[in-house]
Amino acid sequence: MTGEQRNPPVKLSLPLEYQQDLFNELRSEDELVLLARGLGLLRVVINLLHTFDAAGSNLIVVVGADERENGWIGEGTPQSAVYGNTTQQSIALAEHAAVSKSSMARGLSQVNTDAMSVGAREKMYAQGGIFSITSRILVVDLLSRLLNPETVTGLIVLHSERIVATSIEAFIIRIFRQMNKQGFLKAFSDNPESVTTGFSPLASMMRNLFLRKPSLWPRFHVTVAKSLEGRKKAEVIELEVPMTDGMKDIQNAILECVEVSIGELRKADTGLELDDWTLDSALHKSFDVIVRRQLDPIWHRVSFRTRQIVNDLTVLRGILHALLTYDAVSFNKYLDTILAAHQPPPGSTRQNQSPWLFLDAANTIFETAKQRVYSGKPAEGEAPASSDAFPDSLRPILEEQPKWSLLAEVLEEIEQDNYLNPVPRDDSNSTILIMCSDQGTCRQLREYLQNMHIHPAEDSHEDDSQRKPSAMFMMRRKLRKYLEWKKNFARVSASLFAENQRVLDGFTDQRGNPNSYRGKGPPNKRRRIRGGAACAGGGRLVNGSLQLAEDKESQVASLMADIQPTDVDAMQKDEVEVDTLDDMEDFFELYDMNDLLVIHPYDGDMDEHVLEEVRPRYVIMYEPDAAFIRRVEVYRSSHEDRNVRVYFMYYGGSVEEQRYLSAVRKEKDAFTRLIKEKGNMALTFSLEGAAPTDPQEQFLRTVNTRIAGGGRLVATAEPPRVVVD
């Protein structure tokens, strides 16, 4: 057998120049790689692991990978075994092994449970291969010498931004480097924003990782820009969607509440750095997490009001997100639950409601949200006596999200383009891929697209060709469900409060004199009067906070009469919740990829797999995401024979646009700061993890400090040992 037949060439899947340069760097030396999010970090890691896997005589340990990343990296080769409770199969390393025809490749083996015996793990380590081991199991095996660090070929560390000096992963790296001077160590991260906090953050991370060279790859890197912009780029159409007046009013009111809450936090003398506590930072996804992390060391000393405001920031940011993603009915329902959760129980005298509920902006939020769903209907020929007078009946408004109609127009444009201007045959499918932020938005869009051509019976006289897509059928159904939910919700809340009050009253009667209130009103008399006044309508309580407004039964009845199911509604089938698939062969078949419309949420590195499997010709980004834009750029530059048209939708002048621009700016500023720190960073030559060379320090390390009972202080030449019990 010749050498070429014994060691076939390893085939990689790195088509772009920056990927090849990064791979060559990693093969030649150890370094910390900081890659911009969306540029395919996991692809580089998989190809690097495949080169060691194809050799067949290596023991590689992957640290820091989560369950999903283990599935993507790949454990599906026929030779690989299943260890612990792992049964998931993946294709990444298996595909590489099949393409390269590597007979010695074993794939990835997971060790993520303690159900495996010690003997099985020891036998597994002796055979070699690529192992993804959880940190707790790995540190035990290293300390007990079940896994000898000297036999490990190298260590691959993912999510290196999470490693601090006191973490388990840092301890694992220290043990590995102290016992193994020859093995390689490579760390990866695609979150540069986390490496810019503190003093000299890059140098601190390099010290924890026992590495000397950082490798920074931002989007504006010359090689990256050349790789993504030099070839034929994807066609991008930017669509700015104006918000409705009601959405603008609610957004401004929420931002006012957020700004007031941040101001209240600043007034609290916490002694912390408050420069980052701004309204612009509050739009970022991790703002409430950052605030809580800064307050954690002094959480036991902060006041109840400060803790409450920190929780309120999370609630307000959730409302801000729901405004742009929920429909009007679901958003109003969400606000009802928030207001009910913040209401004190009837009869309570505690003044601990959230401060933002006392603002006029809070009243604007709840009133405008209700007006987007339904409003008062004056009697025929009559005008309300005053602006405060509440009408006797209600009429549905059912404001639609502005993006819905634009999405229907885009789909119609794509359909016309496919029919009138057939494109030359290429490797792409005519699939339409719609990307959203979460599963809830995916379900909402699916329901809208299924029902947008269903119109109420009163519009039946219009020509079908003249009708525009509408969400009226979907919104009427949601409003009917909302009114039923609200009626049951009010009944359940009243019964719960009444039961609690009966228990409290009985407890009070047992302890006190039952005749002490003779001739006086009952102690909860004022509560009943205030509660009765609250049911009259919306507004504020005596203490100035908002109350949950209740509509009259006559008003709800008139509204239900307006939205009763019509004949067209009755003809529509209900959603199928459970399908046993007994007759699947008779009634089911595979879809043609050219006629498929896929709605998928943003899912990190999984988006790259979606693009490769679906091969869409049209991509509609229902919400902006900087990482996905780069994944589309990488996908288009990697496949010259595939055409992609991207529709980029966002609300103009909204927090959605500001959040996207802020995320791009934060990443650019983070890389700029890291580049400057790398240029000024001093080189350190003592990071091999060796034992201290100072004689005095060596003596102190060998002194046995366990001298209980006044025993003699003894110094031994044996190194300290860690006993794992």
Summary of the structure (lengths in Angstrom):
residues: 725
radius of gyration: 32.0
end to end distance: 50.8
largest distance: 109.4
contacts: 2039
relative contact order: 0.11
helix: 50%
strand: 10%
